[in-house]
């Protein structure tokens, strides 16, 4: 199974934030996890992700694991 990773800027935070540091231009990574079961997503996060700041995002028929950096 292939996981697709898409890097994107968090434009909402950048527009709302008045800071000029790294948090103002933070990026989020999206990983397509549509074909994984819930247990598979949990195992993937435990084995491959270095942060606890993750969420799921639904876009149309796809589900993405969003990693905050």
HUURRA-V515817 format. One record per residue. N is the residue number from 1. NEAR is the number of other ideal C-beta (glycine too) atoms within 12 Angstrom. Layout:
N:NEAR
N:NEAR
//
This chain:
1:12
2:10
3:23
4:18
5:20
6:20
7:16
8:22
9:17
10:26
11:14
12:12
13:21
14:20
15:12
16:12
17:16
18:10
19:13
20:9
21:11
22:14
23:17
24:18
25:17
26:25
27:21
28:27
29:29
30:29
31:32
32:26
33:36
34:23
35:17
36:23
37:13
38:13
39:11
40:20
41:26
42:17
43:15
44:24
45:25
46:14
47:10
48:19
49:24
50:13
51:17
52:10
53:17
54:25
55:22
56:22
57:23
58:15
59:15
60:9
61:9
62:18
63:24
64:29
65:34
66:30
67:30
68:22
69:21
//
